[in-house]
Amino acid sequence: MPMPDQFPTTDDYYQVLFHELAHSTGHESRLARKELRYYQLSSRPMEELIAEITASFLCAVARLEPDIDRSAAYIDVWRKRISEDPELVVKAASKAQKASDLILGKIRGLAAPNEEKEAEELELVAQA
């Protein structure tokens, strides 16, 4: 993850950080998302969509202004795969909610100590 001063704004930094945190929730010791375990070309659009939606959810909780144009452009890369499966976005949103809940500490007993600390830091950002 690049340093915060390498981003145009603080909100941009957190949007990318939240996206990357979302990927971490897919580990087999957490939510065990098969999209991450079998990170192949066929499952990559789903995992990236989950991460991007999770980042949007967390930005909303933290009252940050995500770069919607950048997010839309990123998701547009996966347009073909999304158009092939009309349920993909709904499935991704459901998994993104679970990832957000884990990061925010709403799912107990799964998060490793470092993730619990990150969730606490995220809550502090949201309160600011």
Secondary structure, DSSP 8 states (H G I E B T S, - for coil): ---GGGSSSHHHHHHHHHHHHHHHTTSTTTT--HHHHT-STTTHHHHHHHHHHHHHHHHHHTT----HHHHHHHHHTTHHHHHH-TTHHHHHHHHHHHHHHHHTT-S-SSS-HHHHHHHHHHHHHHH-
